[in-house]
Amino acid sequence: MKNFITKKSVTLLFLLTILVIVCIAIGIYQNYKPLPEGISYESEIHNAEHIELLTDLTYNNFNDVTIYEQDIFAEVFDIIEEAEDFIVIDMFLFNSYTDQNKDFPDLSGELTKKLIKQKEQHPDMTVVFITDPINTGYHSYKDEHIKLLEEHDIEVVITNLDKLKDSNKAYTSVWRLLFQPFGQSGTGWLPNPFAKEAPKFTLRSYLALFNVKANHRKAVITEKCAIVTSANPHNESGFASNIGFKVSGNIIRDMVKAEQAIIDYSNGKTIIPLPKKEKAKETDTNVQYITEGKILKHVVKELEETEKGDTVWIAMFYLANRDIIDALHDATERGVEVNFILDPNKVAFGNGKTGLPNVPIASELIKNKHINIRWFQAEENQFHTKLLYINKGENSVIIGGSANYTTRNLNDLNLENNLKISAPTEVKIMQDTEEYFQRLWNNEDGEFTYPYVANEDELTAILKLTYWVQKLSGLTTY
């Protein structure tokens, strides 16, 4: 009997050891595996004849009246109406579900109507909508807007997240081995975590959600022009403050190639027609399309090249990437001034938040005498902007779009997209961006920002510990 128990124990220990080894191998592979072809992309550098800064801002004026300045989706709808050959949409959040008792702009519904109308007017036009499985409850249901688009011969490509890298090695190992093979579709029975009125989730969809990854890109592309933005066509995000850039020219060809890569590896059917390459007018403004990890590469490079007298402006929803933080500290040692406008991370779609990650990160940065921080007054809505502007005197650089400054957004985990713009400081796009930052920093015609010290007491020992535990474990959305 003793020998039998010993043999049984040894066998069990052996099997458990094999299981642990398999889990570790899965976690390592899924974190370091090759990306699908065309992902983590940087385009050629193009001369740009026209680049326009677009902004959405929600703030109170000096009479305590809430003002809504919303330019981004008005411009999106305009370029859709002007398209004749193709329309490519790649958007993260695209639904109308909300628990808040607010009259939000119907961005999802309006975008759906615009696309359907344009397709009906130009039946041969190629129209494709790329989005994240979050809008299907991770395959628990089909959203009503997605149904409408498909009914009108518009392909909706649900991004295949499984082929992207996983950030949470421990959870990934278990999920990939035990749950992923069974898929997520079925009859939902669990509450939707995003809104009570939304369709229910399956348990397997919840398990997929906990693997935390996303197609977080935000782009609208036609044969005539394109918009890269930080804004989502999501009703509950309708009053968030955001930025975007409208561009035209040969950069569109590269943007199409980058979006075609997602369609192809996600088994979509649409082939987007490449616009003809035109002879570009030579200008002193350059633009480049960068995605995923290439965004981090370019941000760090530009920070490393700053010199004494330069000024760095950053407006950011989430800030936590250590490569960028280290590059900023190094820049200040060379005499560079750094100004941050940060979201306080206190609210998300009507729900309270803890202040992670910006509050603990800001407490670290503010110790550097060359780093200045102001908080955006986001009492009920998010300051969802992701924007870097470096004033180098005669020349300046802008990098902006969908990507937060976090590991998940910049280390080839999420899908992200930004534009990089380089030009003399005197050109309009640079002047407009400078004016945007100055307006918010100095509260020029409204109550936009407040000093760091007004939020200083939000940092607690528990909050700081939670930040580091989440950062090290990967169990976080940032």
C-alpha positions as CSV (number, residue, x, y, z in Angstrom):
1,M,0.0,0.0,0.0
2,K,2.9,2.3,0.9
3,N,4.6,1.7,-2.4
4,F,1.3,2.3,-4.3
5,I,0.8,5.6,-2.5
6,T,4.3,6.6,-3.2
7,K,4.0,5.8,-6.9
8,K,0.7,7.6,-7.1
9,S,2.1,10.7,-5.5
10,V,5.1,10.7,-7.8
11,T,2.9,10.3,-10.8
12,L,0.7,13.2,-9.6
13,L,3.7,15.4,-8.9
14,F,5.1,14.6,-12.3
15,L,1.8,15.5,-14.0
16,L,1.6,18.8,-12.0
17,T,5.2,19.6,-12.9
18,I,4.4,19.0,-16.6
19,L,1.3,21.2,-16.3
20,V,3.3,24.0,-14.7
21,I,6.0,23.8,-17.4
22,V,3.3,23.9,-20.1
23,C,1.7,26.9,-18.5
24,I,5.0,28.8,-18.2
25,A,5.8,28.0,-21.8
26,I,2.4,29.2,-23.0
27,G,2.8,32.4,-21.0
28,I,6.3,33.1,-22.3
29,Y,5.4,32.3,-25.9
30,Q,2.2,34.4,-25.9
31,N,4.1,37.4,-24.5
32,Y,7.0,37.2,-27.0
33,K,5.5,35.6,-30.1
34,P,5.8,37.3,-33.5
35,L,3.1,39.8,-34.4
36,P,0.9,39.3,-37.4
37,E,2.4,40.8,-40.6
38,G,1.9,44.5,-41.0
39,I,1.4,45.2,-37.2
40,S,3.8,47.5,-35.4
41,Y,4.1,49.7,-38.5
42,E,5.8,52.9,-39.4
43,S,5.1,54.5,-42.8
44,E,7.3,56.4,-45.1
45,I,7.7,60.1,-44.2
46,H,5.5,62.2,-46.5
47,N,5.3,65.8,-47.3
48,A,1.9,67.1,-46.2
49,E,0.0,69.9,-47.8
50,H,-2.7,70.0,-45.3
51,I,-2.9,68.9,-41.6
52,E,-5.7,70.1,-39.3
53,L,-6.0,69.9,-35.5
54,L,-9.4,68.8,-34.4
55,T,-10.5,69.1,-30.7
56,D,-13.4,68.2,-28.5
57,L,-13.6,69.9,-25.1
58,T,-16.1,69.8,-22.3
59,Y,-15.6,72.4,-19.6
60,N,-17.3,75.1,-17.5
61,N,-17.1,78.8,-18.4
62,F,-16.5,81.4,-15.8
63,N,-20.3,81.6,-15.2
64,D,-20.3,77.9,-14.3
65,V,-22.1,76.9,-17.4
66,T,-21.0,73.7,-19.1
67,I,-19.7,74.2,-22.6
68,Y,-19.5,71.4,-25.2
69,E,-17.1,72.0,-28.1
70,Q,-17.4,69.0,-30.4
71,D,-15.5,69.2,-33.7
72,I,-14.1,65.7,-34.3
73,F,-17.1,63.7,-35.3
74,A,-18.7,66.6,-37.2
75,E,-15.6,66.4,-39.4
76,V,-15.7,62.6,-39.5
77,F,-19.3,62.8,-40.8
78,D,-18.3,65.4,-43.4
79,I,-15.5,63.3,-44.9
80,I,-17.8,60.2,-45.0
81,E,-20.3,62.2,-47.0
82,E,-17.5,63.3,-49.5
83,A,-16.2,59.8,-50.1
84,E,-16.8,58.0,-53.4
85,D,-14.3,55.2,-53.7
86,F,-13.8,53.7,-50.2
87,I,-14.3,54.3,-46.5
88,V,-12.3,52.5,-43.8
89,I,-13.3,52.9,-40.2
90,D,-11.2,51.4,-37.4
91,M,-12.7,52.2,-34.0
92,F,-12.4,50.7,-30.5
93,L,-15.7,51.6,-28.8
94,F,-18.8,51.6,-31.0
95,N,-22.1,51.1,-29.1
96,S,-24.9,53.1,-27.5
97,Y,-25.3,51.4,-24.2
98,T,-25.2,53.5,-21.0
99,D,-26.4,53.5,-17.4
100,Q,-26.2,57.2,-17.1
101,N,-29.3,59.4,-17.2
102,K,-27.8,61.8,-19.7
103,D,-28.7,62.9,-23.2
104,F,-25.5,61.8,-24.9
105,P,-24.8,62.5,-28.6
106,D,-25.8,59.5,-30.6
107,L,-22.4,59.0,-32.1
108,S,-22.8,55.3,-32.8
109,G,-26.2,55.7,-34.4
110,E,-25.2,58.7,-36.5
111,L,-22.1,57.0,-37.8
112,T,-24.1,53.9,-38.7
113,K,-26.6,56.1,-40.6
114,K,-23.9,58.0,-42.4
115,L,-22.1,54.9,-43.6
116,I,-25.3,53.2,-44.8
117,K,-26.5,56.3,-46.6
118,Q,-23.1,56.7,-48.4
119,K,-23.1,53.0,-49.4
120,E,-26.6,53.3,-50.8
121,Q,-25.6,56.4,-52.8
122,H,-22.4,54.6,-54.1
123,P,-23.3,50.9,-54.3
124,D,-19.9,50.0,-55.7
125,M,-18.0,51.8,-52.9
126,T,-15.8,49.7,-50.6
127,V,-16.9,50.3,-47.0
128,V,-15.4,48.3,-44.1
129,F,-15.7,48.8,-40.4
130,I,-13.0,47.3,-38.2
131,T,-13.7,47.1,-34.4
132,D,-12.9,45.4,-31.2
133,P,-14.8,42.4,-29.8
134,I,-15.7,44.5,-26.8
135,N,-18.6,45.7,-28.9
136,T,-19.9,42.1,-29.2
137,G,-19.5,41.3,-25.5
138,Y,-16.4,39.3,-26.6
139,H,-18.6,37.3,-29.0
140,S,-21.6,36.9,-26.6
141,Y,-24.0,38.9,-28.8
142,K,-24.1,41.1,-32.0
143,D,-24.6,44.8,-31.5
144,E,-27.6,46.4,-33.3
145,H,-25.3,48.8,-35.2
146,I,-23.2,46.0,-36.4
147,K,-26.2,44.2,-37.6
148,L,-27.4,47.2,-39.5
149,L,-24.1,47.7,-41.2
150,E,-23.9,44.1,-42.3
151,E,-27.5,44.2,-43.6
152,H,-26.4,47.0,-45.9
153,D,-23.4,45.1,-47.4
154,I,-20.8,46.7,-45.1
155,E,-18.3,44.2,-43.8
156,V,-17.7,44.5,-40.0
157,V,-14.3,43.0,-39.1
158,I,-14.1,41.9,-35.5
159,T,-10.4,42.1,-34.7
160,N,-8.8,38.7,-33.8
161,L,-7.1,39.5,-30.5
162,D,-5.9,36.0,-30.0
163,K,-3.1,36.5,-32.5
164,L,-1.8,39.5,-30.6
165,K,0.7,39.2,-27.7
166,D,-0.6,38.6,-24.1
167,S,0.6,40.8,-21.3
168,N,-0.6,38.9,-18.2
169,K,1.5,35.7,-18.4
170,A,0.0,33.9,-15.4
171,Y,-3.6,34.4,-16.4
172,T,-2.9,33.9,-20.1
173,S,-1.4,30.5,-19.4
174,V,-4.6,29.2,-17.8
175,W,-7.0,30.9,-20.2
176,R,-5.2,29.7,-23.3
177,L,-5.0,26.2,-22.1
178,L,-8.3,25.6,-20.4
179,F,-10.9,28.1,-21.8
180,Q,-9.9,29.6,-25.1
181,P,-10.4,26.4,-27.1
182,F,-14.1,26.5,-26.3
183,G,-14.7,30.0,-27.7
184,Q,-17.0,32.6,-26.2
185,S,-20.2,32.5,-28.2
186,G,-23.4,31.3,-26.7
187,T,-26.4,32.5,-24.8
188,G,-25.3,35.1,-22.4
189,W,-26.6,34.9,-18.8
190,L,-24.2,37.1,-16.8
191,P,-24.6,40.9,-16.4
192,N,-22.9,43.1,-18.9
193,P,-20.0,44.8,-17.1
194,F,-20.3,48.0,-19.2
195,A,-24.0,48.7,-18.9
196,K,-27.0,47.1,-17.3
197,E,-29.2,47.6,-20.4
198,A,-26.6,45.9,-22.7
199,P,-27.0,42.2,-23.6
200,K,-25.6,39.7,-21.2
201,F,-22.2,38.0,-21.3
202,T,-21.3,34.3,-21.3
203,L,-18.9,33.1,-18.7
204,R,-16.3,32.4,-21.4
205,S,-16.6,36.0,-22.6
206,Y,-15.8,37.2,-19.1
207,L,-12.8,35.0,-19.1
208,A,-11.7,36.5,-22.4
209,L,-12.3,40.0,-21.1
210,F,-9.9,39.3,-18.2
211,N,-7.1,38.6,-20.7
212,V,-7.2,42.3,-21.3
213,K,-6.1,43.3,-24.8
214,A,-7.7,45.4,-27.4
215,N,-7.8,46.9,-30.9
216,H,-7.6,50.4,-29.5
217,R,-7.0,52.2,-32.8
218,K,-9.2,55.1,-34.0
219,A,-9.1,56.1,-37.6
220,V,-11.4,57.1,-40.5
221,I,-9.9,56.9,-43.9
222,T,-11.3,57.7,-47.4
223,E,-9.6,58.2,-50.8
224,K,-9.6,62.0,-50.1
225,C,-8.5,62.4,-46.5
226,A,-8.2,60.7,-43.2
227,I,-8.7,61.4,-39.5
228,V,-6.6,59.9,-36.7
229,T,-8.1,60.6,-33.2
230,S,-8.3,59.7,-29.6
231,A,-12.1,59.8,-29.7
232,N,-14.5,56.8,-29.9
233,P,-17.9,56.8,-31.7
234,H,-19.4,55.6,-28.4
235,N,-22.4,57.4,-27.0
236,E,-21.3,57.4,-23.4
237,S,-17.9,58.9,-24.5
238,G,-19.8,61.7,-26.4
239,F,-18.8,64.4,-23.9
240,A,-15.2,63.3,-23.4
241,S,-12.4,65.8,-24.3
242,N,-10.3,64.5,-27.2
243,I,-8.0,65.5,-30.1
244,G,-7.7,64.4,-33.7
245,F,-5.8,65.2,-36.9
246,K,-7.2,65.5,-40.4
247,V,-4.7,64.7,-43.2
248,S,-4.6,64.2,-46.9
249,G,-2.1,63.1,-49.5
250,N,0.0,60.0,-50.0
251,I,0.0,59.2,-46.3
252,I,-3.5,57.7,-47.0
253,R,-1.9,54.9,-48.9
254,D,0.2,53.8,-46.0
255,M,-2.7,54.1,-43.6
256,V,-4.7,51.8,-45.9
257,K,-1.9,49.2,-45.9
258,A,-1.8,49.3,-42.1
259,E,-5.6,48.7,-41.8
260,Q,-5.5,46.0,-44.5
261,A,-3.1,44.1,-42.3
262,I,-5.8,43.9,-39.5
263,I,-8.5,42.8,-42.0
264,D,-6.2,40.1,-43.5
265,Y,-5.1,38.5,-40.2
266,S,-8.6,38.7,-38.8
267,N,-9.9,36.8,-41.9
268,G,-11.8,39.7,-43.3
269,K,-12.9,39.6,-46.9
270,T,-12.5,43.3,-47.9
271,I,-9.7,44.4,-50.1
272,I,-9.3,48.2,-49.8
273,P,-8.5,49.8,-53.1
274,L,-5.2,51.7,-52.8
275,P,-5.5,55.3,-54.0
276,K,-3.1,56.3,-56.8
277,K,0.2,57.7,-55.7
278,E,0.3,61.3,-56.6
279,K,3.2,63.6,-57.1
280,A,3.4,65.5,-53.8
281,K,3.9,69.2,-53.6
282,E,7.1,69.8,-51.6
283,T,6.4,71.4,-48.2
284,D,8.3,71.9,-45.0
285,T,5.7,69.8,-43.1
286,N,6.3,66.0,-42.8
287,V,3.8,63.4,-41.5
288,Q,4.2,59.7,-40.7
289,Y,1.8,57.0,-39.6
290,I,3.0,54.9,-36.7
291,T,1.3,52.1,-34.8
292,E,1.8,50.0,-31.7
293,G,5.5,49.7,-30.5
294,K,6.7,52.1,-33.2
295,I,4.8,54.9,-31.3
296,L,7.0,54.3,-28.2
297,K,10.1,54.2,-30.4
298,H,9.4,57.6,-31.9
299,V,8.2,59.2,-28.6
300,V,11.4,58.2,-26.8
301,K,13.6,59.2,-29.8
302,E,12.1,62.7,-29.9
303,L,12.5,63.1,-26.1
304,E,16.1,61.9,-26.2
305,E,16.9,64.5,-28.9
306,T,15.5,67.5,-26.9
307,E,18.0,70.1,-25.8
308,K,18.2,72.9,-23.3
309,G,15.6,75.5,-24.0
310,D,13.1,73.1,-25.6
311,T,9.6,72.7,-24.0
312,V,7.7,69.4,-23.9
313,W,3.9,69.5,-23.6
314,I,2.0,66.3,-22.9
315,A,-1.8,65.9,-22.6
316,M,-2.6,62.3,-21.5
317,F,-5.4,60.2,-20.2
318,Y,-3.2,57.4,-18.9
319,L,0.5,57.8,-18.0
320,A,2.6,54.9,-16.7
321,N,5.3,53.9,-19.3
322,R,8.7,53.8,-17.6
323,D,10.7,54.3,-20.8
324,I,8.9,57.6,-21.4
325,I,9.2,58.6,-17.8
326,D,12.9,57.9,-17.8
327,A,13.4,59.8,-21.0
328,L,11.5,62.8,-19.5
329,H,13.7,62.9,-16.4
330,D,16.8,62.7,-18.6
331,A,15.5,65.5,-20.7
332,T,15.1,67.8,-17.7
333,E,18.7,67.2,-16.7
334,R,19.6,68.8,-20.1
335,G,17.5,71.9,-19.2
336,V,14.2,70.9,-20.9
337,E,11.0,72.1,-19.4
338,V,8.1,69.5,-19.2
339,N,4.4,70.5,-18.8
340,F,1.7,67.8,-18.2
341,I,-2.0,68.1,-18.5
342,L,-3.4,64.9,-17.0
343,D,-6.8,63.3,-16.4
344,P,-7.2,62.7,-12.7
345,N,-8.6,59.2,-13.4
346,K,-11.5,59.8,-11.0
347,V,-14.4,58.9,-13.3
348,A,-15.2,56.4,-16.1
349,F,-18.7,56.3,-17.6
350,G,-20.4,57.6,-14.5
351,N,-18.5,55.3,-12.1
352,G,-15.9,56.5,-9.6
353,K,-12.2,55.5,-10.1
354,T,-9.3,55.4,-7.8
355,G,-6.9,57.7,-9.6
356,L,-4.7,55.0,-11.1
357,P,-2.3,55.3,-12.7
358,N,-1.9,59.1,-13.0
359,V,-2.1,60.0,-9.3
360,P,0.9,57.9,-8.1
361,I,2.9,58.7,-11.3
362,A,2.3,62.4,-10.9
363,S,3.4,62.3,-7.3
364,E,6.7,60.9,-8.6
365,L,7.1,63.4,-11.5
366,I,6.3,66.5,-9.5
367,K,9.5,66.0,-7.4
368,N,11.4,67.0,-10.5
369,K,11.6,70.8,-10.4
370,H,11.5,71.0,-14.2
371,I,8.3,69.0,-14.5
372,N,5.0,70.9,-14.1
373,I,1.6,69.3,-13.8
374,R,-2.0,70.5,-14.0
375,W,-5.1,68.3,-13.8
376,F,-7.9,68.7,-16.3
377,Q,-11.2,69.4,-14.6
378,A,-12.9,66.2,-15.6
379,E,-15.6,66.0,-12.9
380,E,-18.0,63.9,-14.9
381,N,-16.3,63.3,-18.2
382,Q,-12.8,62.1,-19.2
383,F,-9.9,64.1,-20.5
384,H,-9.3,61.4,-23.1
385,T,-6.6,63.2,-25.1
386,K,-3.2,61.5,-26.1
387,L,-0.9,64.2,-27.4
388,L,2.8,65.1,-27.3
389,Y,4.0,68.5,-28.6
390,I,7.7,69.4,-28.4
391,N,8.6,73.0,-29.1
392,K,12.3,73.0,-30.2
393,G,12.5,76.7,-31.1
394,E,12.6,76.9,-34.9
395,N,11.1,73.4,-35.4
396,S,8.6,71.4,-33.5
397,V,7.2,67.8,-33.4
398,I,3.7,66.5,-32.7
399,I,2.8,62.9,-31.9
400,G,-0.9,62.2,-31.2
401,G,-3.7,59.7,-31.7
402,S,-5.1,56.7,-29.9
403,A,-2.1,55.6,-27.7
404,N,-1.9,56.2,-23.9
405,Y,1.6,56.2,-22.5
406,T,1.3,52.8,-20.8
407,T,2.9,49.4,-21.4
408,R,-0.3,47.9,-22.7
409,N,-0.6,50.7,-25.3
410,L,3.0,51.0,-26.4
411,N,4.7,47.6,-26.1
412,D,3.1,45.8,-29.0
413,L,0.2,44.5,-26.9
414,N,-2.8,46.6,-27.9
415,L,-3.3,47.8,-31.5
416,E,-2.8,51.6,-31.6
417,N,-2.3,54.3,-34.1
418,N,-0.8,57.8,-34.0
419,L,0.4,60.5,-36.4
420,K,3.8,62.0,-36.1
421,I,4.1,65.6,-37.6
422,S,7.4,67.5,-38.0
423,A,7.4,71.1,-39.2
424,P,8.8,74.6,-38.5
425,T,7.2,76.0,-35.3
426,E,5.7,78.9,-37.3
427,V,3.4,76.7,-39.5
428,K,-0.3,76.6,-38.7
429,I,-0.6,73.1,-37.3
430,M,2.2,73.8,-34.7
431,Q,0.7,77.2,-33.8
432,D,-2.7,75.6,-33.3
433,T,-1.3,72.9,-31.1
434,E,0.7,75.5,-29.0
435,E,-2.5,77.5,-28.6
436,Y,-4.4,74.4,-27.6
437,F,-2.0,73.8,-24.7
438,Q,-1.7,77.4,-23.7
439,R,-5.5,77.8,-23.6
440,L,-5.9,74.8,-21.3
441,W,-2.9,75.5,-19.1
442,N,-3.8,79.2,-18.5
443,N,-7.6,78.7,-18.4
444,E,-7.9,81.4,-21.1
445,D,-11.6,81.4,-21.7
446,G,-12.9,78.7,-19.3
447,E,-12.0,76.5,-16.3
448,F,-10.0,73.8,-17.9
449,T,-7.2,72.8,-15.5
450,Y,-6.2,73.2,-11.8
451,P,-2.8,72.9,-10.1
452,Y,-1.2,69.7,-9.0
453,V,-1.5,70.5,-5.3
454,A,-5.3,70.5,-5.5
455,N,-5.2,66.8,-6.1
456,E,-2.1,66.0,-4.0
457,D,-4.0,64.4,-1.1
458,E,-5.5,61.7,-3.4
459,L,-2.3,59.6,-3.1
460,T,-2.5,57.1,-0.3
461,A,-0.1,54.3,0.7
462,I,-2.7,51.7,-0.4
463,L,-3.2,53.4,-3.8
464,K,0.6,53.5,-4.4
465,L,0.9,49.8,-3.4
466,T,-2.1,48.9,-5.7
467,Y,-0.4,50.7,-8.6
468,W,2.8,48.7,-8.3
469,V,1.0,45.4,-7.8
470,Q,-1.0,46.0,-10.9
471,K,2.0,47.2,-12.8
472,L,4.1,44.1,-12.0
473,S,1.3,41.6,-12.4
474,G,-0.3,42.9,-15.6
475,L,-3.7,42.7,-14.0
476,T,-4.8,46.1,-15.1
477,T,-6.4,47.9,-18.1
478,Y,-3.5,50.4,-18.5
